[in-house]
Amino acid sequence: MKEISKWVSIFVKLIKPPQIFSWQTGFIISFLIWSIALFTIASLQNILALISWLFLLISSVLFAIEKSLTIGGIALSPWISGALMSIFLFSISSHTIQSFALVIWPTLSGIIAVTAELIHREGKFKIPSPASGQRLVILFLIHVMISCWLQFNFFIQDWLQRYPSLLVDNFSQSTFVIKIAYLSNTTSRGASILDAIESQIKTQIDNQPWPQTERWLIDADKRVAILADEVMKKVPPAEENSMWNFETKFLPSQIGYNLQLLGKWQGLGSMPEGYHIKKTCRISPVPIEGSYLPSTRENILRLRRSRSAVNRTTPVVSIAASSPVTLSRVICGPVTSPIKGQPKSSKS
């Protein structure tokens, strides 16, 4: 019981105001208003909570002026007061400006730190000496610089959310931004889309009858554009999606076709003129001797039905079960690294 009385007396002595205009007075008023708010109707609780917060903020500022709480030569009182002000702004702000409360925290702390140097404990303003004034200006500017760095961080994060492909860009010429090691293997959205298009192409023409594949390749530009649109609908929405363009290009080949998939980036980055990436797919005929595989027989029957549906007067040529079959084989290479500039022509 004596220990409890001892701690109660210490607490009372701590919060007992030595004068009306003191941090203890603001703290007691804030606590009393908050206690009253607990037993009032909902419509008054928000108003009383706001008033309680205001008195708590006034108390924290007066505490920073009257008490110098320092650790390792760093004054923590202004930072505590600034943190309370930022939390207050965070609690009443909408989701869109929550980062502003964190950005303004160092600046508010700097203002409080300078104010504490310019006001006596009695509440009188004092004019600093030239040397002291210079030190206060530097102190305030340091806090502003910290706020600028925080804002710069949120600015970069916003860019990365809008343009995820910036993560694979080259930051070697940047003075302020460096790439963290674990981000080095990040793939651009364009490369992921080219890989998805490759998968769709293989689904449609790989291991299919060669004549059917050649007919598919006649309209390769339109088909790849359709596939790109389908893939775009499945990727997470981002502002950069509209800055990617995809097309095809045929390269010379002695046997079969070399289909080059091109992804052109026309957005932000270290290359003002943009860049492009490419993936080359080799599509070649592969003859298979012997009887038809079940899947091959089904494909040929489907091909016959499609032909007869278009022109029923055309006789369907019967093929012996032991005749050789020519299927298509699709083999694609990896996506290249970003190539500066745009391709000269999308047509061979």
Secondary structure, DSSP 8 states (H G I E B T S, - for coil): -HHHHHHHHHHHHHHS-SSSSSHHHHHHHHHHHHHHHTTS-HHHHHHHHHHHHHHHHHHHHHHHHH---EETTEE-HHHHHHHHHHHHHHHHS-GGGHHHHHHHHHHHHHHHHHHHHHB-TTS-B----HHHHHHHHHHHHHHHHHHHHHHHHHHHHHHHHH-GGGGGS--TT-SS----GGGTT---HHHHHHHHHHHHHHHHHTTSBHHHHHHHHHTHHHHHHHHHHHHHHHS---GGGGGEEEEEEEE--SSSEEEEEEEEE-SSSS-TT-EEEEEEEEEEEEEE-SS--HHHHHHHHHHHHHHHHH-TTS------TTS-EEEEEEEE------EES--S-S--
